[in-house]
Amino acid sequence: MNSIISSYKKNQKGIILILLASICTTVGQYMWKLSAMHNIPYILIGFLFYAVGAVGMIIALKYGSFSVIHPMMSMGYVFTIIVSYLLLKESIGVEKIIGVMLIMLGVAFIGIGDE
């Protein structure tokens, strides 16, 4: 248990930043999806969020182990499923729920594995 707490403390700032970056890239991609239904401003807003996410990822990598921080970008898949369900009213089947749970489990195992 001490190694888990130690790993989190060591990478805490990087983990928080990478999760925020992942949320920004998800919002950027959502805006791009909306741009197909609307117009150019959504594309530009999407690029803005995606750029903020990319810069956030670069900064996050400064504050933690690469082997812990970078795989956490896969949480973007989790955020995408949530956005798809809540905002786009897409159906989420059992397979997607299992996939999301496996991603979250994998991210947790990677996060606690930093010695």
Sequence and secondary structure as in RCSB ss.txt:
>XXXX:A:sequence
MNSIISSYKKNQKGIILILLASICTTVGQYMWKLSAMHNIPYILIGFLFYAVGAVGMIIALKYGSFSVIHPMMSM
GYVFTIIVSYLLLKESIGVEKIIGVMLIMLGVAFIGIGDE
>XXXX:A:secstr
 HHHHHHHHHHHHHHHHHHHHHHHHHHHHHHHHHHHHS HHHHHHHHHHHHHHHHHHHHHHHTS HHHHGGGGGH
HHHHHHHHHHHTS     HHHHHHHHHHHHHHHHHHHT  
